[in-house]
Amino acid sequence: MHELRSRIMTPVRAVLLAGVALQLILPLLSTRLGLVIADVPITVGVLCAPAGFLRQARAHIGRERAGWALGIAASCLVGTSYILYTGYAVLGLEPGKPSPADLLSVIGGVVTLVGIALIAPRTHSARAGITHAIDVAIVTSSLFALAWQFVIAPATATLPPGTQTTFVVIMLPEIISAALALTLMSGTRASQQGRALHLLAAAMALFALAAVLSTHNATAGKPWYATGDGALYLIAGLLIFLSSRSSVGAADVSGRRALAGFWLVLPYVPVALAICAVSGMYLRTGALSPVLFWALVSGTVLALVRQFLGLLTIKRLLRNLDEQQERLRHAAHHDPLTLLPNRTAFHTGAVEALAAAGPDVHTGVLLLDLDGFKPINDGFGHAAGDAVLVAVGQRLRGGLRGHDTSARLGGDEFAVVLPGLDDPAEAEAIAARLLARIVAPVPIAGAQVQVGVSIGITTARGPGHDVDRLLREADHALYAAKAAGKGVARRYGEAEAAPRPEPAWPAAARQSYEPAPRAGSPHG
């Protein structure tokens, strides 16, 4: 991971060093020579970008291809504008504002905005898309308030009448670009092969900042490269070239990047700065300009809407979390194949039923084991065996009373809790009914297969009985049923054996009931 991050940052560090070096040497050069030295590498870098964007366009389809195509157009527009800037510097021309180069640069910025919107990873829902748009609008209003207070208002005061609106319109795409850049950088993941969006967004933000600082320098009578503007322009132009050599990273669906340190607060840094700056101005002057007032009001309204959408998102997440927890609880207490309660749920239900039993009320426990299941599983395959188990589970539920609890303990073994019995004979009647239901043929892959079942029965009178002991008793009765030829039910503790009826089908799965010849039991 460290090596990967190092390979990602190496070209970026080189670009940063180039910008710093340019900024250091510009004061040593004449204005014309400094402009030429700054504009030439920017022009070359931006005009080399279309080749990389063309490769990306050919590798994509649909809206992504259209986005990369707009990247080509934007690079050509910005590159052409810097060819003009270089020509102005070489020839010593000072065209009026806005110059053709300025207009091409602004148009290129607008085209870049649309292109980035197309190549950016799609949001997972319409609400997420609306939330992202609101975030961009909030950051835009904050950046506009900052730019108005420190740059635009002082600059418009020096412009001829009728040109102030044009100047603001030209500055607005730069501000929106910076806002979009900040929100995009906090919402996508960067990797060695997926950092184009981050680099392009960073370039837009730096171009926007450089344009604002350039206006500030001109208004304050400073050199064009003052306040680090020379470095910003060069770094932004070279970042466009680097972005053309990479692809777009995946969207941060997990939200981990947005919750990771700096990325959590990145889009809201300008919001905090705007609030502090405007508050400081109001404390000093006791008044706010209408532009700042409405910028703050619009930002506040958008923040409230954003908060409302955030609450809706949180509500949906909580509902999804509740549903997921319910599914996990169900999975922890149910057999995934038959959807019957599992051994844990059976034990819990049996304990509750025994605890709630009245002093003269009987509770029955049945233990069922399928007869002839292994030949079906081996002969027809595990899918057929699973289908038989599902059918047995459905028949088991259908043969019980509404308040009885059936469960699959594992393999082909099932269990039933019968609470609220007035007489132990009721458990025997229910067992006989289950014998008849389960042995019915099961259609499997065009064939009819049959399984039998042997049942062990035990009952307990009143509360306070141990579930594990009752299971052991039912298991003894089941063993007796198996020993008696299978396909029958035996009750634990019968003193005498009842006459055994003839089985309804071969001895592998008899469906008659026969009590086990056991000594007397305190239960029942």
C-alpha positions as CSV (number, residue, x, y, z in Angstrom):
1,M,0.0,0.0,0.0
2,H,2.8,2.4,0.8
3,E,4.5,1.6,-2.5
4,L,1.2,2.2,-4.4
5,R,0.7,5.5,-2.7
6,S,4.3,6.5,-3.5
7,R,3.8,5.8,-7.2
8,I,0.6,7.8,-7.3
9,M,2.2,10.8,-5.6
10,T,5.5,10.9,-7.5
11,P,4.3,12.8,-10.6
12,V,2.1,15.0,-8.5
13,R,5.1,16.0,-6.3
14,A,7.1,16.7,-9.5
15,V,4.3,19.1,-10.7
16,L,4.2,20.8,-7.3
17,L,8.0,21.3,-7.4
18,A,7.8,22.7,-10.9
19,G,5.2,25.2,-9.7
20,V,7.3,26.3,-6.7
21,A,10.4,26.6,-8.9
22,L,8.5,28.8,-11.4
23,Q,7.2,31.0,-8.6
24,L,10.7,31.5,-7.2
25,I,12.2,32.6,-10.5
26,L,9.4,34.8,-11.8
27,P,10.5,37.8,-9.7
28,L,13.9,37.6,-11.4
29,L,12.4,37.9,-14.9
30,S,10.8,40.7,-16.8
31,T,7.0,40.6,-17.0
32,R,6.9,39.5,-20.7
33,L,9.6,36.8,-20.3
34,G,7.9,35.5,-17.1
35,L,4.5,35.2,-18.9
36,V,6.1,33.3,-21.8
37,I,8.0,30.9,-19.5
38,A,4.8,30.3,-17.5
39,D,2.4,30.0,-20.5
40,V,4.5,27.7,-22.7
41,P,4.5,24.6,-20.4
42,I,0.9,25.1,-19.5
43,T,0.0,25.2,-23.3
44,V,2.1,22.1,-24.0
45,G,0.6,20.2,-21.1
46,V,-3.0,21.1,-21.8
47,L,-2.7,20.5,-25.6
48,C,-1.2,17.0,-24.9
49,A,-4.1,16.0,-22.7
50,P,-6.6,15.4,-25.6
51,A,-4.6,12.3,-26.7
52,G,-5.1,10.7,-23.3
53,F,-8.7,11.8,-23.2
54,L,-9.2,10.2,-26.6
55,R,-7.9,6.9,-25.4
56,Q,-10.4,7.0,-22.5
57,A,-13.3,7.9,-24.8
58,R,-12.5,4.9,-27.0
59,A,-12.5,2.6,-23.9
60,H,-16.0,3.8,-22.7
61,I,-19.5,4.0,-24.0
62,G,-22.5,6.1,-23.4
63,R,-22.3,9.0,-21.0
64,E,-18.7,8.2,-20.0
65,R,-17.6,8.5,-23.6
66,A,-19.4,11.8,-24.0
67,G,-17.7,13.1,-20.9
68,W,-14.3,12.2,-22.1
69,A,-15.1,13.7,-25.5
70,L,-16.0,17.0,-23.7
71,G,-12.7,16.7,-22.0
72,I,-11.0,16.7,-25.4
73,A,-13.0,19.8,-26.4
74,A,-12.3,21.6,-23.1
75,S,-8.5,20.9,-23.4
76,C,-8.5,22.2,-26.9
77,L,-10.3,25.4,-25.8
78,V,-8.1,26.0,-22.8
79,G,-5.0,25.2,-24.9
80,T,-6.0,27.6,-27.6
81,S,-6.6,30.3,-24.9
82,Y,-3.0,29.8,-23.7
83,I,-1.7,30.0,-27.2
84,L,-3.3,33.4,-27.3
85,Y,-1.9,34.3,-23.9
86,T,1.6,33.3,-25.0
87,G,1.1,35.4,-28.2
88,Y,0.0,38.4,-26.2
89,A,3.2,38.0,-24.0
90,V,5.5,37.6,-27.0
91,L,4.1,40.6,-28.8
92,G,3.6,42.7,-25.7
93,L,-0.1,43.1,-26.4
94,E,-2.6,44.1,-23.6
95,P,-6.1,43.3,-25.0
96,G,-9.1,44.6,-23.3
97,K,-11.1,42.6,-20.7
98,P,-12.5,40.1,-21.4
99,S,-10.1,39.1,-24.1
100,P,-10.7,36.3,-26.6
101,A,-8.3,34.2,-24.6
102,D,-10.4,34.9,-21.4
103,L,-13.6,33.9,-23.2
104,L,-12.1,30.7,-24.5
105,S,-10.8,29.8,-21.0
106,V,-14.2,30.4,-19.4
107,I,-16.0,28.3,-22.1
108,G,-13.4,25.6,-21.6
109,G,-14.2,25.7,-17.9
110,V,-17.9,25.3,-18.5
111,V,-17.4,22.4,-20.9
112,T,-15.1,20.8,-18.3
113,L,-17.9,21.1,-15.7
114,V,-20.3,19.2,-18.0
115,G,-17.7,16.6,-18.8
116,I,-16.8,15.9,-15.2
117,A,-20.5,15.5,-14.4
118,L,-20.8,12.8,-17.1
119,I,-17.7,10.8,-16.2
120,A,-18.2,11.0,-12.5
121,P,-19.4,7.7,-10.9
122,R,-23.2,7.7,-10.8
123,T,-25.0,8.1,-7.5
124,H,-26.8,5.0,-6.2
125,S,-30.1,6.9,-6.0
126,A,-31.9,10.0,-7.1
127,R,-31.9,11.3,-3.5
128,A,-28.1,10.9,-3.4
129,G,-27.8,12.9,-6.7
130,I,-30.0,15.7,-5.3
131,T,-27.9,15.7,-2.1
132,H,-24.7,16.0,-4.1
133,A,-26.1,18.9,-6.1
134,I,-27.2,20.7,-3.0
135,D,-23.7,20.2,-1.5
136,V,-22.2,21.8,-4.6
137,A,-24.7,24.7,-4.3
138,I,-23.9,25.2,-0.6
139,V,-20.1,25.3,-1.3
140,T,-20.7,27.6,-4.3
141,S,-22.6,30.1,-2.2
142,S,-19.8,30.1,0.4
143,L,-17.0,30.5,-2.1
144,F,-19.0,33.2,-3.8
145,A,-19.4,35.1,-0.5
146,L,-15.6,34.8,0.1
147,A,-14.7,35.9,-3.4
148,W,-17.2,38.8,-3.3
149,Q,-15.9,40.1,0.0
150,F,-12.2,39.9,-0.9
151,V,-11.9,40.1,-4.7
152,I,-15.1,40.7,-6.7
153,A,-16.5,43.7,-4.8
154,P,-13.1,45.6,-4.8
155,A,-12.6,44.7,-8.5
156,T,-16.0,45.8,-9.7
157,A,-15.5,49.1,-7.9
158,T,-12.6,49.9,-10.4
159,L,-14.4,48.6,-13.5
160,P,-16.2,50.9,-16.0
161,P,-20.0,51.1,-15.6
162,G,-21.8,48.3,-17.5
163,T,-18.9,45.8,-17.2
164,Q,-19.4,44.7,-13.6
165,T,-22.1,42.2,-14.4
166,T,-20.0,40.7,-17.2
167,F,-17.1,40.3,-14.8
168,V,-19.2,38.5,-12.2
169,V,-20.7,36.2,-14.9
170,I,-17.1,35.3,-16.0
171,M,-16.0,34.6,-12.5
172,L,-19.1,32.5,-11.6
173,P,-18.0,29.3,-13.6
174,E,-14.7,29.4,-11.9
175,I,-16.3,29.5,-8.5
176,I,-18.7,26.6,-9.4
177,S,-15.7,24.7,-10.7
178,A,-14.0,25.0,-7.4
179,A,-17.1,23.9,-5.5
180,L,-17.6,20.9,-7.7
181,A,-14.0,20.0,-7.3
182,L,-14.2,20.0,-3.5
183,T,-17.3,17.9,-3.4
184,L,-16.0,15.4,-6.0
185,M,-12.7,14.9,-4.2
186,S,-14.5,13.9,-1.0
187,G,-16.9,11.5,-2.8
188,T,-14.7,9.2,-4.9
189,R,-11.8,6.9,-4.3
190,A,-8.4,7.5,-5.8
191,S,-6.0,4.7,-6.8
192,Q,-3.1,4.3,-9.1
193,Q,-5.4,3.7,-12.1
194,G,-8.4,5.7,-10.9
195,R,-7.3,9.3,-10.1
196,A,-8.4,11.2,-13.2
197,L,-11.4,12.8,-11.5
198,H,-9.3,13.9,-8.5
199,L,-6.6,15.4,-10.7
200,L,-9.1,17.1,-13.0
201,A,-11.1,18.4,-10.1
202,A,-7.9,19.7,-8.4
203,A,-6.9,21.4,-11.6
204,M,-10.3,23.1,-11.9
205,A,-10.1,24.3,-8.3
206,L,-6.6,25.7,-8.8
207,F,-7.5,27.4,-12.0
208,A,-10.5,29.0,-10.2
209,L,-8.3,30.1,-7.3
210,A,-5.7,31.5,-9.7
211,A,-8.3,33.5,-11.6
212,V,-9.6,35.0,-8.3
213,L,-6.1,35.8,-7.1
214,S,-5.2,37.3,-10.5
215,T,-8.2,39.7,-10.2
216,H,-7.1,40.5,-6.7
217,N,-3.5,41.2,-7.8
218,A,-4.7,43.4,-10.6
219,T,-7.0,45.4,-8.3
220,A,-4.2,45.8,-5.7
221,G,-1.6,46.8,-8.3
222,K,0.6,43.7,-7.7
223,P,2.5,41.7,-10.3
224,W,0.4,39.0,-12.0
225,Y,2.3,36.2,-10.3
226,A,2.0,37.6,-6.8
227,T,0.3,35.6,-4.0
228,G,1.6,32.4,-5.6
229,D,-0.5,32.8,-8.8
230,G,2.3,31.8,-11.1
231,A,2.7,28.5,-9.4
232,L,-1.1,27.9,-9.3
233,Y,-1.5,28.4,-13.1
234,L,1.4,26.0,-13.9
235,I,0.3,23.3,-11.4
236,A,-3.3,23.4,-12.7
237,G,-2.3,23.1,-16.3
238,L,0.1,20.2,-15.7
239,L,-2.5,18.4,-13.5
240,I,-4.9,18.4,-16.5
241,F,-2.2,16.5,-18.4
242,L,-1.8,14.0,-15.6
243,S,-5.5,13.5,-15.4
244,S,-5.5,12.5,-19.1
245,R,-3.1,9.6,-18.3
246,S,-5.4,8.0,-15.7
247,S,-9.0,6.7,-15.3
248,V,-11.8,7.5,-13.0
249,G,-12.0,5.8,-9.5
250,A,-15.0,4.1,-8.2
251,A,-17.7,5.9,-6.2
252,D,-17.3,5.9,-2.5
253,V,-20.4,3.7,-1.9
254,S,-19.3,2.6,1.5
255,G,-18.8,6.1,2.7
256,R,-15.5,5.3,4.3
257,R,-13.6,7.9,2.4
258,A,-16.1,10.6,3.4
259,L,-15.6,9.6,7.1
260,A,-11.8,9.5,6.9
261,G,-10.2,12.4,8.5
262,F,-9.7,15.4,6.1
263,W,-12.2,14.2,3.5
264,L,-15.0,14.5,6.1
265,V,-14.6,18.3,6.4
266,L,-13.1,19.2,3.0
267,P,-16.3,20.5,1.3
268,Y,-17.2,22.5,4.4
269,V,-13.9,24.3,4.9
270,P,-15.1,27.2,2.6
271,V,-18.4,27.2,4.4
272,A,-16.7,27.8,7.7
273,L,-14.4,30.4,6.2
274,A,-17.3,32.3,4.7
275,I,-19.2,32.4,8.0
276,C,-16.1,33.6,9.8
277,A,-15.3,36.2,7.2
278,V,-18.8,37.6,6.9
279,S,-19.2,37.6,10.7
280,G,-16.0,39.5,11.1
281,M,-17.1,42.1,8.5
282,Y,-20.4,42.6,10.2
283,L,-18.7,43.1,13.6
284,R,-16.4,45.7,12.1
285,T,-18.9,47.6,10.0
286,G,-22.3,46.7,11.5
287,A,-23.7,46.1,8.0
288,L,-23.7,43.5,5.2
289,S,-24.0,44.1,1.5
290,P,-27.2,42.7,-0.2
291,V,-25.0,40.3,-2.2
292,L,-23.4,38.8,1.0
293,F,-26.8,38.7,2.8
294,W,-28.5,36.7,0.0
295,A,-25.5,34.5,-0.4
296,L,-25.7,33.5,3.2
297,V,-29.5,33.2,3.1
298,S,-29.4,30.9,0.1
299,G,-26.6,28.8,1.7
300,T,-28.6,28.5,4.9
301,V,-31.8,27.4,3.1
302,L,-29.8,24.9,1.1
303,A,-28.2,23.6,4.3
304,L,-31.7,23.1,5.9
305,V,-32.9,21.2,2.8
306,R,-29.7,19.1,2.9
307,Q,-30.3,18.4,6.6
308,F,-33.8,17.3,5.8
309,L,-32.6,14.9,3.1
310,G,-29.9,13.7,5.5
311,L,-32.6,12.8,8.0
312,L,-34.6,10.9,5.4
313,T,-31.4,9.0,4.5
314,I,-30.7,8.2,8.2
315,K,-34.3,7.0,8.6
316,R,-33.9,4.7,5.6
317,L,-30.6,3.4,6.9
318,L,-32.1,2.7,10.3
319,R,-35.0,0.9,8.7
320,N,-32.6,-1.2,6.6
321,L,-30.5,-1.9,9.7
322,D,-33.6,-3.1,11.6
323,E,-34.6,-5.3,8.6
324,Q,-31.0,-6.7,8.5
325,Q,-31.0,-7.4,12.2
326,E,-34.3,-9.1,11.9
327,R,-33.0,-11.3,9.1
328,L,-30.0,-12.1,11.2
329,R,-32.1,-13.0,14.2
330,H,-34.3,-15.2,12.0
331,A,-31.3,-16.9,10.4
332,A,-29.8,-17.5,13.9
333,H,-32.9,-19.3,15.0
334,H,-34.2,-21.1,11.9
335,D,-33.0,-23.8,9.6
336,P,-32.1,-22.2,6.2
337,L,-33.4,-25.2,4.2
338,T,-36.8,-26.0,5.7
339,L,-37.3,-22.5,7.4
340,L,-38.3,-24.4,10.6
341,P,-36.9,-23.3,13.9
342,N,-33.5,-24.8,14.6
343,R,-32.2,-26.6,17.7
344,T,-31.6,-23.4,19.6
345,A,-35.1,-22.1,18.9
346,F,-36.6,-25.4,19.8
347,H,-34.9,-25.5,23.1
348,T,-36.1,-22.0,23.9
349,G,-39.7,-22.7,22.9
350,A,-39.7,-25.9,24.9
351,V,-38.4,-24.2,28.0
352,E,-41.1,-21.5,27.7
353,A,-43.8,-24.0,27.1
354,L,-42.8,-26.0,30.2
355,A,-42.5,-22.9,32.3
356,A,-46.0,-21.7,31.3
357,A,-47.7,-25.1,31.9
358,G,-50.4,-25.3,34.5
359,P,-50.2,-28.0,37.3
360,D,-52.7,-30.3,35.5
361,V,-51.6,-29.5,31.9
362,H,-49.4,-31.9,29.9
363,T,-46.6,-30.9,27.5
364,G,-45.6,-33.3,24.8
365,V,-42.3,-33.7,23.0
366,L,-42.0,-35.6,19.8
367,L,-38.7,-36.7,18.2
368,L,-38.9,-37.7,14.6
369,D,-36.3,-39.5,12.4
370,L,-36.9,-40.2,8.7
371,D,-36.8,-43.8,7.4
372,G,-35.4,-44.5,4.0
373,F,-33.9,-41.0,3.5
374,K,-30.3,-42.0,2.8
375,P,-31.2,-44.1,-0.3
376,I,-33.0,-41.1,-1.8
377,N,-30.2,-38.8,-1.0
378,D,-27.6,-41.2,-2.5
379,G,-29.7,-42.3,-5.5
380,F,-31.3,-39.0,-6.6
381,G,-28.7,-36.5,-5.3
382,H,-28.5,-34.0,-2.6
383,A,-30.9,-31.6,-4.4
384,A,-33.6,-34.3,-4.2
385,G,-32.8,-35.0,-0.6
386,D,-33.2,-31.3,0.2
387,A,-36.5,-31.2,-1.6
388,V,-37.7,-34.2,0.5
389,L,-36.6,-32.4,3.7
390,V,-38.5,-29.2,2.6
391,A,-41.7,-31.3,1.9
392,V,-41.4,-33.0,5.3
393,G,-41.1,-29.6,7.0
394,Q,-44.2,-28.3,5.3
395,R,-46.2,-31.4,6.1
396,L,-44.9,-31.2,9.7
397,R,-46.2,-27.7,10.1
398,G,-49.5,-28.6,8.4
399,G,-50.2,-31.5,10.8
400,L,-49.8,-29.5,14.0
401,R,-51.9,-27.1,16.0
402,G,-51.3,-23.4,15.7
403,H,-49.5,-23.1,19.0
404,D,-47.2,-26.2,18.6
405,T,-43.5,-25.7,17.8
406,S,-41.8,-27.9,15.2
407,A,-38.0,-27.7,14.5
408,R,-35.3,-29.4,12.5
409,L,-32.6,-30.5,14.8
410,G,-30.2,-31.5,12.0
411,G,-29.9,-33.9,9.2
412,D,-33.2,-35.8,8.9
413,E,-34.1,-35.4,12.5
414,F,-37.0,-33.2,13.6
415,A,-38.7,-32.4,16.9
416,V,-42.0,-31.0,18.1
417,V,-43.2,-29.4,21.3
418,L,-46.9,-29.8,22.1
419,P,-48.0,-27.5,24.9
420,G,-51.4,-27.3,26.5
421,L,-52.4,-31.0,26.3
422,D,-55.3,-32.1,28.4
423,D,-54.4,-35.7,28.1
424,P,-51.2,-37.5,27.0
425,A,-53.3,-39.4,24.4
426,E,-53.5,-36.2,22.4
427,A,-49.7,-36.4,21.7
428,E,-50.2,-39.9,20.4
429,A,-53.0,-38.8,18.1
430,I,-50.9,-35.9,16.7
431,A,-48.0,-38.4,16.2
432,A,-50.3,-40.7,14.3
433,R,-51.5,-37.8,12.1
434,L,-47.9,-36.9,11.3
435,L,-47.1,-40.5,10.4
436,A,-49.9,-40.5,7.8
437,R,-48.9,-37.1,6.3
438,I,-45.2,-37.6,6.0
439,V,-45.3,-40.9,4.2
440,A,-47.3,-39.5,1.3
441,P,-45.2,-39.6,-2.0
442,V,-43.0,-36.6,-2.8
443,P,-42.6,-35.7,-6.5
444,I,-38.9,-35.4,-7.4
445,A,-37.7,-34.8,-11.0
446,G,-40.7,-36.5,-12.5
447,A,-40.6,-39.4,-10.1
448,Q,-42.5,-40.2,-6.9
449,V,-40.3,-41.0,-3.8
450,Q,-41.4,-42.0,-0.3
451,V,-39.9,-41.7,3.1
452,G,-41.1,-43.1,6.3
453,V,-40.7,-41.7,9.8
454,S,-40.3,-43.1,13.2
455,I,-41.5,-41.0,16.2
456,G,-40.6,-41.1,19.9
457,I,-43.1,-39.5,22.3
458,T,-42.8,-38.3,25.8
459,T,-45.1,-36.1,27.9
460,A,-44.7,-34.2,31.1
461,R,-47.3,-33.0,33.5
462,G,-47.1,-29.5,35.0
463,P,-44.2,-27.1,35.0
464,G,-40.6,-27.4,36.1
465,H,-39.4,-30.2,33.8
466,D,-35.9,-30.3,32.2
467,V,-36.0,-30.1,28.3
468,D,-32.8,-32.2,27.9
469,R,-34.3,-35.0,30.0
470,L,-37.5,-35.0,27.9
471,L,-35.4,-35.1,24.7
472,R,-33.5,-38.1,26.1
473,E,-36.8,-39.8,26.9
474,A,-38.1,-39.1,23.5
475,D,-34.9,-40.4,22.0
476,H,-35.3,-43.7,24.0
477,A,-38.8,-44.0,22.6
478,L,-37.6,-43.3,19.1
479,Y,-35.0,-46.0,19.5
480,A,-37.7,-48.4,20.5
481,A,-39.7,-47.3,17.4
482,K,-36.8,-48.0,15.2
483,A,-36.2,-51.4,16.8
484,A,-39.9,-52.3,16.3
485,G,-39.4,-52.1,12.5
486,K,-39.6,-48.3,11.8
487,G,-42.6,-46.4,10.5
488,V,-44.2,-46.4,13.9
489,A,-44.5,-44.1,17.0
490,R,-43.6,-45.2,20.5
491,R,-44.3,-43.5,23.7
492,Y,-41.7,-43.5,26.5
493,G,-42.9,-45.2,29.7
494,E,-45.8,-47.4,28.4
495,A,-46.0,-50.4,30.6
496,E,-47.5,-52.7,28.0
497,A,-47.2,-52.8,24.3
498,A,-50.3,-52.4,22.3
499,P,-51.0,-54.8,19.3
500,R,-49.0,-53.6,16.3
501,P,-51.2,-52.9,13.2
502,E,-50.1,-53.9,9.8
503,P,-48.0,-51.2,8.0
504,A,-49.6,-49.3,5.2
505,W,-46.4,-49.8,3.1
506,P,-43.2,-51.9,3.3
507,A,-41.4,-52.2,6.6
508,A,-38.9,-49.5,5.6
509,A,-41.4,-46.8,6.5
510,R,-44.4,-48.1,8.4
511,Q,-47.1,-45.5,9.3
512,S,-48.8,-47.3,12.3
513,Y,-48.6,-46.4,15.9
514,E,-47.3,-48.7,18.6
515,P,-46.5,-47.8,22.2
516,A,-43.2,-48.9,23.6
517,P,-43.1,-51.5,26.3
518,R,-41.4,-49.3,29.0
519,A,-41.7,-49.3,32.7
520,G,-43.8,-46.7,34.4
521,S,-42.7,-43.0,34.2
522,P,-43.5,-40.1,36.5
523,H,-44.4,-38.1,33.3
524,G,-47.9,-38.3,31.9
